[in-house]
Amino acid sequence: MGRTGFDLLIHSLPELGKGVWKTVLISLYTIIISTVGGIGLGALRTSRKWWLRFLTRIYVELFRSVPILVWFFVFFFGLPIFLGLNLSPFMSSVIVLSLWATTEIGEVVRGALQSLPKGQSEAGRSIGLSNGQLFLYVLIPQALKRMIPPTINVFTRIVMTSSLTVLVGVTEMIKSGQQVIERNYKYGMAAIIIYGSLFVFYFLICYPLSVYSRRLERRWVE
């Protein structure tokens, strides 16, 4: 029985590999977009203009208060109905995950920036730096050590949360595994072998990120 199960795994590797690759792509696109967006959002969240802080606060609270699963359904099913905008499952997933992860990274950036001594901002403005130059050349470089460990934790959550994309039709690795199991339900060990291999993949990706994040936190954060 064990041999049959492992033979099934070997035979299913190409299909599982496609699902794994889809998960990697979704996670990678999300990480890139949300990192850039999160830095910008975090900077706006510390702006001296109250209306910018107000608008960005609304954005953050929307994604904090509404489950991400609801946002998947809104973008995939709601946009075609109300706006006539049809997005592929892959595109919908990347957009929703990026919008959500941007709020997470944005809050990390905001906290890191606000933890810096106020004298840094005052010194930058005293020598004539614009707000953009102040963030780019003075504040962001100093805040990096405080931002990176929790940001890596957000990356780990992105990889794990990408499994929800199966609910809008993305054939990522969980869905690929389910399809293999459904076609081979007669093998008693099929579910154990397939889900076990997916567990190993998640572990190999997420655990090293978590360990690296803790090491950076011990080294940089007092």
N, C-alpha and C positions, 0 to 999 in steps of 0.2 A: 504493500500500500504506500509506504514511504517513497519507494522508487518511482511509483506511478505519479505521486505528487510532485517530485522534483523533476521528472520528465516533463510534466505539464508546465512547470515553471520555465524550463529551458525553451520549450516550444513557444511559450507565450512572451518571451523576452522582447521580440520586436514590437509587439503591440503595447506591452507595458512601457517600452522605451519611448514610444511616441507620446504616451500620456505623461511620462516623466519630463520629456522635452517641453511639452506644452506648459507644465507646471513651472519649469525653469524660466521659460520665456515670460509668462505672466508675472512671475516674481521679479525677474530682472527689470522688465519695463516699469513695473510699479516702483521698485527701489530707486531707479534713476529719476523718474518723474517726481516722486514724492520727496526725494532728497532736495532737489532743486526748489520745488514748490514749498517745502517745509522751511527752508532757510529764508525764503522770501516772506512766508507767512509769519515766521517768528520775528523777523525784523519789523513787519507792519504791526504786530501785536505790541511792540514796545514803542511805537510811534508817539510823538508828542501831540499828534492830531487826534482829538477825541473821536471823530467820526470814522477814522480808519480803525481805531481800536474797537469801536462799536460794531462795525460791519464784519470784521474778522472774528469777533467774539460770537456773533450770530452763526457764522459759518462753522466754527468749532463746535458750538453747542448743538447744532443740527446733527452733526455726525456723532456726537457723544450721546445724544438723547434718543436717536432712532437706530435700531439694530441694523448692522450692515446688510443682513439678509434682506431687509425691506428695501434698502437702496438698490440691491441687485434687481429686485422685481420692478422697482420704479423705472430704472433705466432700460431694462430689457423688454418689459411688457407695457410700461406706461408711456414712454416716449413715442412708440409707433401709434398708440391710440390718440394721444392728445396733440402731438406735434407732427405726426406722420414721418418721424425720423426712425429709420430701421437700422439698428446697430447689430453687428454680429455678436454672438455670445462672447467671443474672445475680446472684442473691443469694449463691450459693456463691462466685462470683468476688469480689464485694465483701468478703465476710467473710474469705476466705483472704488476699486482698491487704492488707486492713486489719490483720489479725493479723501478717502478715509485716512490713509497713511500720512498724507500731507498734514492733516490736523495733529496727528500723533507726533510727527517730527517737529512741526511748528511749535508745539508746546514745549518740547525738549529745548529747542533753540531759544524760545522766549525765556525759559527758566535760566538757561546758561547766560544769556545776555543780562538779565536782571540781577544775576549774582555778581557781576563785575562791579568793581568800585566806581561810583559815579564820577570820580575824578578823571577817569579815562575819557568819558564823553566830553566833559568840560574842557579837558586839555586839547582834545581834537578840534573842538569848535573854536577854541581860542586861537588856533593857528590857521583858521580859515577853511577847514575841511567841510565839505558839504555832507549832508546826511548819508548819501550813498558812499562817499569816500570814507566817512567815519566807520560805517558798518563793514565795508570791504577791507580796509587796511588796518583798522585798529581793533574793533570789537570782535568781529568774527574770528580772526586768528587767535585771539586770547581765549575765546570761549570754546574753541575746538576741543580741547582736552576734556572739558566738562560735557560736551555734546556727544562725543563719539561713543562712549560705552552704552548709554541708554538708546542711542540711535541704532546700534547694532542689535539691541534687544527688539526694537521695532522691526528690523529686517527679518528677524526670526519669526515674529508674529505674522509678517506678510506671507512668508512661505507657508505657515500653518493655515492661515486664513484663506489662502488660495484654494483650499479644498472645497470651500463653499461654492465655487464657480460651477461645480457639477450641477447645481440646482437650476442654472440657466442654460444648461445644454453644452457646457464645455467638456470635452472628453479629455480631462486631465488624468493624472495617474490613478486617482481613486475610481473614477468612472471606468477607466481601462481595466482595472482590476475587477470591478463588478461585472463587466461584460465577459471577461474570461471565466469567472466563476459561474455565471448564469449558463454559459455554453457547456460547462463541464461539471454541472451539479452532481452528476452520478459519481464523481470521485470524492470520497469522504474527506480527503485531506486538501481538496482544492482551495477552500476558503482559508484554511490555516496557512498554507504555503504562500498563497498570493498576498493576503493581507500581512503576513509576516514579512514578506519582501518589501512591501510598501512602508511598513513600520521601520525597517532598517534604513530605507532611503531617507525618511524624515529625520531619523536619529542622526544619520551621518551628516546631514546638512545643518540641522538646527543645534545639535549639541556642541560642535566645535565653535559655532558663533557665540553660544552662551558662555562657554569657557573663556574665549578670547575677550568677551565683554567684561567678565569678572576680573580678568587679569589687568585689563586696562583701567578698570575702576579702582583696583587696589593700588595701581602704580601712580595714577594721576589725581584721583579724587581723594581729598583728605577727609 
